[in-house]
Amino acid sequence: MLSAVFEEQKIAILPPRLVKDLLHLITTAVFVLDEGGQILFANRYASSLLKSDRLKGRLLREFFSMDDQNVLYPNMLHLAKKEGFYEGEALLYPAYGEPFVAHLSLNRFVNENHVFFILTCQNISDLKRLERSMREAKHLVFLGRMLADMSHQVRNPILVIGGLVKRLQENPSKLSSYASAIQYQCERLEKLLKALEEFVNLPRPHFDLVVIKDILKFLSHKFRLEIVGDQPELKIEVSHGVEEVSFYTDQYLLVRALNQVIQNALEAHQDKAAPEPVVLKVWLSNNRVVFETRDWGSGLSHEALPFLFNPFFSTKPGHLGMGLTLAERIVEELDGELDIVNLKDPTVIRLSFPLDRRRPERRNLLA
């Protein structure tokens, strides 16, 4: 059977026995499968990877998770039959030991009206861990820069408090005014530390199927005072049918990001006393759910645009400038996108997220 496979690939100049020996030397798992996915041949590295000496005659799907056995695996075979090639990733479960992330390359060929597949497989779990470490290192670098900014932000209130205490010692009669100023600076310090703690301790996302109306229900309760009244400060506009749509996200983190963006828009609205309310629009586009805020506040300048997501950068006096920084961090963790769509009249900030983070071949049967 193996000789027939390689005859089709025009490499039959080597004796089949030698071909087998060469395949056993390759440090990549190599499988030859029949049309139904039964293993006809597996090299030694494949046996080592799947922790089994008896792979011939077994179905490869046995080493996939139950969900992937029912959807991903048949879709792999279908796509390879249709396109001649499939490449992707899957979690494989060896005969014993820990499961691992595998990179799979599946090729289809035909010999004497029989369909066969050659599958190569590599354990990329270490590579995935390295990618995760690099993302964490990137956040550590960001936190380092943030710490430098933080020291500057903290130093200013401390210097002001020190100066006020000195003046108070020299002039005790102004206790009331100096005490109010000291209290303000202490509250600012507390807000700074709370913002830093919130950013550093952001939990890892836990993805689950979430209904959009549940997110809107929470936001409506959170901003109920801004929504009610004859002249509401906030309006929520949802496209028809979108409320019942579900998508994979972390509801807790998503609501925190939306809260920051909406609050930022409301502050701009209130600072200018704009007559038009802030609008939160929700719709679907290209298999993504989109949340967009529009406000008619003072707007943003082109000069400020590169710094908008920097920690402690704010165009509004007296504000910490951490809202958009935290929102961007959360959106990144949720595999979404955050864009400044328009700078002024109105200022438009758009958040979009995939309806399903899984690849198409992992969602539904294609054949």
C-alpha positions in Angstrom: 0.0 0.0 0.0 2.8 2.4 0.9 4.6 1.8 -2.4 1.4 2.7 -4.3 1.2 5.9 -2.3 4.6 7.0 -3.3 4.3 5.8 -6.9 1.5 8.4 -7.2 3.9 11.0 -5.9 6.5 10.0 -8.5 9.1 9.1 -5.9 9.0 5.3 -6.5 12.6 5.2 -7.6 13.4 4.2 -4.0 12.5 0.7 -2.8 9.4 0.7 -0.5 11.5 -0.7 2.4 14.0 2.1 2.1 11.1 4.7 1.9 9.7 3.3 5.2 13.1 3.4 6.9 13.5 7.0 5.8 10.1 7.9 7.1 10.9 6.4 10.5 13.9 8.7 10.7 11.9 11.9 10.2 11.3 13.9 13.4 7.7 14.7 12.3 4.8 12.4 12.8 3.7 11.0 9.4 0.5 9.1 8.9 -0.9 7.4 5.8 -4.7 7.3 6.0 -7.4 5.7 3.9 -10.5 7.6 2.7 -12.3 6.9 6.1 -9.4 8.1 8.2 -8.1 4.6 9.2 -4.3 4.6 9.8 -2.5 2.5 7.1 1.0 3.5 8.2 2.5 5.6 11.0 6.3 6.3 11.5 8.1 5.9 14.8 7.7 9.6 15.6 4.0 9.3 15.3 3.9 6.4 17.7 6.1 8.4 20.1 3.8 11.5 19.8 0.6 9.5 20.4 2.2 7.2 23.0 1.0 4.1 21.2 3.0 1.3 19.4 -0.2 0.0 17.7 -1.5 2.7 15.4 -2.0 0.7 12.2 -5.6 -0.1 11.7 -6.9 2.4 14.2 -8.9 5.5 13.4 -7.1 8.8 13.8 -10.2 10.4 15.1 -9.8 8.4 18.3 -7.1 10.9 19.3 -9.3 14.0 19.0 -11.6 15.4 21.6 -15.2 14.3 21.4 -16.3 17.7 20.0 -13.6 17.6 17.3 -14.4 14.0 16.5 -17.9 15.1 15.5 -17.1 18.3 13.7 -13.5 19.2 13.1 -12.2 15.8 12.0 -14.8 15.1 9.4 -14.5 18.6 8.1 -10.7 18.1 7.8 -11.3 15.1 5.5 -14.0 16.9 3.6 -11.8 20.0 3.0 -8.8 17.9 2.0 -11.0 15.9 -0.5 -12.4 19.1 -1.9 -9.3 21.3 -2.0 -6.6 18.6 -2.0 -5.0 20.1 1.2 -5.9 21.1 4.7 -3.8 22.8 7.3 -4.8 23.7 10.9 -4.5 23.1 14.6 -6.2 20.7 17.0 -5.9 19.4 20.5 -4.8 15.8 20.4 -5.1 13.2 23.2 -2.3 10.6 23.2 -2.9 7.1 24.6 -1.6 8.4 28.0 -0.2 11.6 29.3 -1.2 15.2 28.7 -3.0 16.4 25.6 -1.1 18.7 23.3 -1.7 21.3 20.5 -0.8 19.8 17.1 -0.2 21.5 13.8 -1.7 19.3 11.1 -1.1 19.2 7.4 -3.3 16.9 5.4 -2.8 16.1 1.7 -5.1 14.1 -0.5 -4.1 12.0 -3.5 -5.7 9.3 -5.7 -4.2 6.0 -6.8 -6.3 3.6 -9.0 -9.5 5.4 -8.0 -8.7 5.0 -4.3 -8.4 8.1 -2.1 -5.6 8.3 0.4 -4.3 11.0 2.7 -0.9 11.8 4.1 -0.9 13.6 7.3 2.0 15.3 9.0 1.7 16.4 12.6 3.9 18.4 15.0 3.5 19.1 18.7 3.4 23.0 19.0 2.4 23.2 22.6 5.8 24.7 23.5 5.4 27.2 20.7 2.0 28.2 22.0 3.5 28.7 25.5 6.2 30.8 24.0 3.7 33.0 22.2 1.8 33.4 25.5 5.0 34.3 27.3 5.8 36.9 24.6 2.4 38.5 25.1 3.0 38.6 28.8 6.4 40.1 28.3 4.9 42.7 26.1 2.5 43.6 28.9 5.4 43.7 31.4 7.2 46.2 29.2 4.0 48.2 29.0 3.7 48.0 32.8 7.3 49.2 33.1 6.5 52.3 31.1 3.3 52.7 33.1 5.2 52.5 36.4 7.5 55.3 35.2 4.4 57.4 34.4 2.8 56.3 37.7 5.8 57.5 39.8 5.4 61.0 38.2 1.6 61.0 38.8 2.1 60.0 42.4 5.0 62.4 43.1 3.0 65.5 42.2 0.2 65.0 44.8 2.8 64.1 47.4 4.7 67.3 46.7 1.5 69.3 46.8 0.5 67.7 50.1 3.9 68.4 51.6 3.7 72.0 50.6 0.2 72.4 52.0 1.3 70.9 55.3 4.2 73.3 55.5 2.0 76.2 54.8 -0.5 75.0 57.4 2.2 74.9 60.0 3.1 78.4 59.2 -0.5 79.6 59.1 -2.8 77.4 61.2 -5.7 79.8 60.7 -6.3 78.5 57.2 -6.9 75.0 58.4 -10.2 74.6 56.6 -9.0 75.6 53.1 -5.7 73.7 53.3 -7.4 70.6 54.7 -9.8 70.5 51.7 -6.9 70.8 49.3 -5.0 68.0 51.1 -8.2 65.8 51.0 -8.5 66.4 47.3 -4.9 65.3 46.6 -5.4 62.2 48.8 -8.5 61.2 46.9 -6.5 61.6 43.7 -3.8 59.3 45.0 -6.4 56.8 45.9 -7.9 56.9 42.4 -4.4 56.5 40.9 -3.7 53.4 43.0 -7.1 51.9 42.3 -6.7 52.4 38.5 -3.2 50.8 38.6 -4.6 47.8 40.7 -7.5 47.4 38.3 -5.2 47.3 35.2 -2.5 45.0 36.7 -5.0 42.5 38.2 -7.1 42.2 35.1 -8.2 38.5 35.1 -7.7 36.2 32.1 -10.8 36.1 30.0 -13.2 33.1 30.4 -15.0 32.7 27.1 -18.6 31.6 27.1 -21.7 32.0 24.9 -23.3 35.3 25.9 -26.6 36.8 24.7 -26.3 40.5 23.6 -29.5 41.4 25.5 -27.8 40.4 28.8 -25.0 42.8 28.1 -27.5 45.6 27.2 -29.6 44.9 30.3 -26.5 45.4 32.5 -25.5 48.6 30.7 -29.1 49.9 30.9 -29.1 49.4 34.7 -25.6 50.8 35.1 -26.5 54.0 33.2 -30.2 54.2 34.1 -30.0 57.8 35.4 -28.4 58.9 32.1 -31.0 57.1 30.0 -34.2 58.2 31.7 -35.7 61.7 31.6 -37.1 64.1 29.1 -33.6 65.0 27.9 -31.6 61.8 28.3 -27.8 61.9 28.2 -27.5 58.4 26.8 -29.5 56.5 24.1 -29.0 52.9 23.2 -29.9 52.0 19.6 -29.9 48.3 18.7 -30.5 46.9 15.2 -33.5 44.7 14.7 -33.0 41.1 16.1 -29.5 41.8 17.4 -30.6 41.5 21.1 -31.2 37.8 20.7 -27.9 37.0 19.1 -25.3 35.1 21.1 -21.5 35.2 20.7 -18.5 34.0 22.5 -16.9 36.5 24.9 -16.2 37.2 28.6 -19.3 39.1 29.7 -17.7 40.5 32.8 -14.7 41.9 30.9 -16.7 43.1 28.0 -19.0 45.1 30.2 -16.0 46.7 31.9 -14.6 47.8 28.6 -18.0 49.2 27.4 -18.4 50.9 30.7 -15.1 52.8 30.3 -15.9 53.9 26.7 -19.4 55.0 27.5 -18.2 56.9 30.6 -15.5 58.6 28.5 -18.2 59.7 26.0 -20.5 60.9 28.8 -17.7 63.0 30.4 -17.0 64.7 27.0 -20.8 65.3 26.6 -21.1 66.8 30.1 -17.9 69.0 29.8 -19.4 70.7 26.7 -23.0 70.5 27.8 -23.8 69.2 24.4 -27.5 69.2 23.5 -27.4 65.8 21.7 -27.2 62.7 23.9 -24.4 60.2 23.7 -25.5 57.2 21.5 -24.5 53.6 21.9 -25.3 51.7 18.7 -25.2 47.9 18.4 -25.3 46.0 15.2 -23.8 43.0 13.3 -21.4 43.3 10.5 -19.4 40.5 8.7 -19.9 37.9 11.5 -18.9 40.5 14.1 -20.8 42.2 16.8 -20.2 46.0 16.9 -20.6 48.4 19.8 -20.2 52.1 18.9 -20.4 55.3 21.0 -21.0 58.7 19.5 -20.7 61.9 21.4 -20.9 65.6 20.4 -18.4 66.8 23.0 -15.2 68.8 22.3 -13.8 66.0 20.2 -10.2 64.9 19.7 -7.3 66.5 18.0 -5.0 64.8 15.4 -2.1 65.6 17.7 -3.6 63.7 20.6 -4.5 60.6 18.5 -1.2 58.7 19.0 -1.4 59.1 22.8 -5.1 58.3 23.4 -4.4 54.8 24.7 -1.4 55.7 26.8 -1.8 55.4 30.6 -2.6 58.7 32.3 -3.1 60.6 29.1 -6.3 62.7 29.1 -7.5 65.7 27.1 -9.8 66.6 30.0 -8.3 68.4 33.0 -8.6 66.6 36.3 -9.1 63.2 34.7 -6.8 60.2 35.2 -6.7 59.1 31.6 -6.9 55.4 32.3 -10.4 54.6 30.8 -9.4 54.0 27.2 -6.1 52.4 28.3 -8.1 49.7 30.2 -10.7 49.4 27.5 -8.0 48.7 24.8 -6.3 46.1 27.1 -9.6 44.3 27.6 -10.6 44.4 23.9 -7.2 42.9 23.0 -7.7 40.1 25.5 -11.1 39.4 24.0 -9.7 39.1 20.4 -11.6 42.3 19.4 -10.7 45.6 17.8 -11.0 49.1 19.2 -10.9 52.0 16.7 -11.3 55.8 16.7 -13.6 56.1 13.7 -14.2 59.9 13.9 -12.5 62.6 15.9 -15.2 65.2 16.2 -18.9 66.0 15.6 -19.4 63.3 16.6 -16.5 61.6 18.2 -17.0 57.9 17.3 -15.3 55.0 19.1 -16.0 51.5 17.8 -15.5 48.1 19.5 -16.0 45.0 17.4 -15.8 41.3 18.3 -16.0 38.0 16.4 -19.3 36.2 16.9 -17.4 32.9 17.1 -13.7 32.7 17.8 -13.6 29.2 16.4 -12.4 28.5 12.9 -15.3 27.8 10.5 -14.4 24.1 10.3 -14.9 23.8 14.1 -18.4 25.2 14.1 -20.6 23.1 11.9 -20.3 20.1 9.6 -19.4 21.3 6.1 -20.4 18.1 4.2 
